[in-house]
């Protein structure tokens, strides 16, 4: 089991690296050149800046049973197709059962924005979200998915 973090815009990099270190699990941070994110205890892979370049690198590295951390539904779907375990920055686990609905929501939101509409952004991050993520990652590592 390895942990891969889609680190561009990810607020839980430090938490994930700390938990991986305590569990003795390899952790890889993947970001593009505009977000050079280096942490002790983790390998960092920096890819060229470009649409989805970090996503494609992550999906090419992840294997069955690995953990991918991302808030990108498309990347989550690709990782699920490789039988990886996928969670977001709030600790919500993406599954084959819920990913289709999330992808549909993303498509509808994009359509609204393309037609000039607005969609609501994310609220300010809370400490509870960090705790939820931490508990979820620890539970997954412990094999209690």
C-alpha positions as CSV (number, residue, x, y, z in Angstrom):
1,X,0.0,0.0,0.0
2,X,1.2,3.5,-1.0
3,X,-0.3,6.9,-0.6
4,X,-0.4,9.3,-3.6
5,X,-1.5,12.9,-3.1
6,X,-2.9,15.1,-5.8
7,X,-1.3,18.1,-4.0
8,X,-2.2,21.1,-6.2
9,X,-4.7,22.9,-3.9
10,X,-4.8,20.1,-1.4
11,X,-5.2,21.3,2.2
12,X,-4.3,18.0,3.9
13,X,-0.8,17.3,2.6
14,X,0.8,17.6,6.0
15,X,-1.8,15.4,7.7
16,X,-1.4,12.7,5.1
17,X,2.4,12.8,5.2
18,X,2.3,12.6,9.0
19,X,-0.1,9.6,9.1
20,X,1.8,7.8,6.3
21,X,5.1,8.2,8.3
22,X,3.6,6.9,11.5
23,X,2.2,3.9,9.6
24,X,5.4,3.3,7.7
25,X,3.7,3.7,4.3
26,X,5.3,5.3,1.3
27,X,3.9,8.7,0.5
28,X,4.2,10.5,-2.8
29,X,3.2,14.1,-3.4
30,X,2.4,15.0,-7.0
31,X,2.2,18.7,-8.1
32,X,3.0,20.9,-11.0
33,X,5.7,23.4,-11.3
34,X,3.6,26.2,-10.0
35,X,3.0,24.4,-6.7
36,X,6.4,22.9,-5.7
37,X,5.4,21.1,-2.5
38,X,8.2,19.5,-0.6
39,X,7.8,17.6,2.7
40,X,10.2,15.6,4.8
41,X,9.1,11.9,4.8
42,X,7.5,12.1,1.4
43,X,8.7,11.9,-2.2
44,X,7.7,14.8,-4.4
45,X,7.1,14.5,-8.1
46,X,6.9,17.8,-9.9
47,X,5.3,17.6,-13.4
48,X,5.1,20.3,-16.1
49,X,2.4,22.8,-15.6
50,X,-0.6,21.9,-17.8
51,X,-4.1,20.7,-17.8
52,X,-4.3,17.5,-15.8
53,X,-0.6,16.7,-16.0
54,X,-0.4,15.9,-12.3
55,X,-3.6,13.8,-12.5
56,X,-2.2,11.7,-15.4
57,X,1.1,11.1,-13.5
58,X,-0.8,10.0,-10.4
59,X,-3.1,7.6,-12.3
60,X,-0.1,6.1,-14.0
61,X,1.6,5.5,-10.7
62,X,-1.3,4.2,-8.6
63,X,-2.0,0.5,-8.3
64,X,-4.7,-1.7,-6.8
65,X,-4.8,-1.3,-3.0
66,X,-3.0,2.1,-3.0
67,X,-4.6,5.2,-1.6
68,X,-5.2,8.3,-3.7
69,X,-6.1,11.6,-2.2
70,X,-7.8,14.0,-4.5
71,X,-10.8,16.3,-4.8
72,X,-11.0,15.8,-8.6
73,X,-13.9,13.5,-9.5
74,X,-12.3,12.6,-12.9
75,X,-9.0,11.6,-11.3
76,X,-11.0,9.7,-8.6
77,X,-12.8,7.7,-11.3
78,X,-9.6,6.8,-13.1
79,X,-8.0,5.6,-9.8
80,X,-11.1,3.6,-9.0
81,X,-10.8,1.8,-12.3
82,X,-7.4,0.7,-11.1
83,X,-8.9,-0.6,-7.9
84,X,-7.3,2.0,-5.8
85,X,-8.9,3.4,-2.6
86,X,-9.7,7.1,-3.2
87,X,-10.6,9.7,-0.6
88,X,-11.1,13.5,-0.8
89,X,-9.7,16.2,1.5
90,X,-12.7,15.8,3.8
91,X,-12.2,12.1,4.3
92,X,-15.1,11.1,2.0
93,X,-14.4,7.9,0.2
94,X,-15.1,7.7,-3.5
95,X,-16.6,4.4,-4.6
96,X,-17.8,2.8,-7.8
97,X,-21.3,3.3,-6.3
98,X,-21.0,7.1,-5.8
99,X,-18.6,8.3,-8.5
100,X,-21.1,8.3,-11.4
101,X,-23.4,10.7,-9.5
102,X,-20.4,13.0,-8.6
103,X,-19.3,13.0,-12.2
104,X,-22.8,13.9,-13.3
105,X,-22.9,16.8,-10.8
106,X,-19.6,18.0,-12.1
107,X,-20.9,18.0,-15.7
108,X,-24.1,19.9,-14.8
109,X,-22.1,22.5,-12.8
110,X,-19.7,23.0,-15.8
111,X,-22.7,23.4,-18.1
112,X,-24.2,26.1,-15.8
113,X,-20.8,27.9,-15.8
114,X,-20.4,27.7,-19.5
115,X,-23.8,29.3,-20.0
116,X,-22.9,32.2,-17.8
117,X,-24.4,30.9,-14.6
118,X,-22.6,30.7,-11.3
119,X,-22.2,27.9,-8.9
120,X,-21.5,28.2,-5.2
121,X,-17.9,27.8,-4.1
122,X,-16.6,25.9,-1.2
123,X,-17.1,27.3,2.3
124,X,-14.0,28.1,4.4
125,X,-12.2,25.0,5.6
126,X,-12.8,24.0,9.2
127,X,-10.8,22.0,11.8
128,X,-13.5,19.4,11.8
129,X,-12.9,18.7,8.1
130,X,-9.2,18.1,9.0
131,X,-10.2,15.7,11.8
132,X,-12.6,13.9,9.5
133,X,-9.9,13.4,6.9
134,X,-7.4,12.2,9.5
135,X,-9.9,9.7,11.0
136,X,-10.9,8.4,7.6
137,X,-7.3,7.9,6.4
138,X,-6.3,6.1,9.6
139,X,-9.4,3.9,9.3
140,X,-8.5,3.0,5.7
141,X,-4.9,2.3,6.5
142,X,-6.1,0.1,9.3
143,X,-8.0,-2.0,6.8
144,X,-11.5,-1.1,7.9
145,X,-12.7,0.5,4.7
